[in-house]
Amino acid sequence: MKVVRIPINSMTRMKNKLGKGAVPCQVSDRWLKFPAESAGHFGEGEFITLDVMTLDKNERPRKICELVVTREDLLSAINGVKDKDNV
């Protein structure tokens, strides 16, 4: 049996609400929604469709736009971000 600590912080609550595959913004009600699997391989890369999401005025999820990116480009961009406190 899994033990759940109460109270939880607001970020944990937001992640639980959005579900698996969501990456919430730290300062707004927006998030990236990742699919369960990639869109497939085309040419030289594996493509992933990402939805940029927000909440509408009734607090329901609403898609702002969709991005189609490669896994390689995502990983390269993430790995290129330096930790400003541990440079």
C-alpha positions as CSV (number, residue, x, y, z in Angstrom):
1,M,0.0,0.0,0.0
2,K,1.3,3.4,-1.0
3,V,1.5,6.1,1.7
4,V,0.2,9.6,0.6
5,R,1.4,12.5,2.7
6,I,-1.2,15.3,3.3
7,P,-1.0,18.2,2.7
8,I,0.8,18.2,-0.6
9,N,2.2,21.3,-2.2
10,S,0.5,23.1,-5.1
11,M,3.0,21.9,-7.7
12,T,2.4,18.2,-6.8
13,R,-1.3,18.8,-6.8
14,M,-1.0,20.4,-10.3
15,K,1.1,17.4,-11.6
16,N,-1.4,15.0,-10.2
17,K,-4.3,16.8,-11.9
18,L,-2.5,17.0,-15.3
19,G,-1.5,13.4,-15.3
20,K,1.4,11.5,-16.8
21,G,3.2,13.1,-19.7
22,A,2.6,16.7,-18.6
23,V,5.3,19.3,-17.8
24,P,3.7,22.2,-15.9
25,C,5.0,25.8,-16.2
26,Q,6.3,27.0,-12.8
27,V,4.7,30.5,-13.1
28,S,1.5,30.1,-15.1
29,D,-1.5,27.8,-15.7
30,R,0.2,26.4,-18.9
31,W,1.9,23.1,-19.5
32,L,3.4,20.8,-22.2
33,K,1.4,17.7,-22.8
34,F,3.5,14.8,-24.1
35,P,1.9,11.8,-25.9
36,A,2.2,8.2,-24.7
37,E,4.1,7.4,-27.8
38,S,5.9,9.2,-30.6
39,A,4.3,10.1,-33.9
40,G,6.8,7.8,-35.7
41,H,10.0,8.0,-37.7
42,F,10.2,10.2,-40.8
43,G,13.5,10.6,-42.6
44,E,16.2,11.2,-40.1
45,G,14.4,11.5,-36.8
46,E,11.7,10.3,-34.4
47,F,8.9,12.9,-34.3
48,I,7.0,13.8,-31.2
49,T,3.9,15.9,-31.1
50,L,3.6,18.2,-28.1
51,D,0.5,20.1,-27.1
52,V,0.9,23.5,-25.5
53,M,-2.0,23.6,-23.0
54,T,-3.7,26.2,-20.8
55,L,-6.9,26.4,-18.7
56,D,-9.9,28.2,-20.1
57,K,-12.1,30.6,-18.1
58,N,-14.0,27.6,-16.7
59,E,-10.8,25.9,-15.6
60,R,-11.0,23.3,-18.4
61,P,-7.9,22.3,-20.3
62,R,-7.5,24.0,-23.7
63,K,-4.9,23.4,-26.4
64,I,-3.1,26.6,-27.5
65,C,-1.1,24.9,-30.3
66,E,0.7,21.8,-31.3
67,L,4.5,21.4,-31.9
68,V,6.0,18.6,-33.9
69,V,9.7,18.1,-32.8
70,T,12.3,15.4,-32.9
71,R,13.4,13.5,-29.8
72,E,17.0,14.4,-30.7
73,D,16.3,18.1,-30.8
74,L,14.5,18.0,-27.5
75,L,17.3,16.1,-25.8
76,S,19.9,18.4,-27.3
77,A,18.1,21.5,-26.1
78,I,17.6,20.2,-22.6
79,N,21.2,19.0,-22.3
80,G,22.4,22.4,-23.5
81,V,20.8,24.3,-20.6
82,K,23.5,25.1,-18.0
83,D,22.7,25.2,-14.3
84,K,23.5,28.8,-13.4
85,D,24.4,27.9,-9.8
86,N,26.8,25.1,-10.8
87,V,28.6,26.4,-13.8
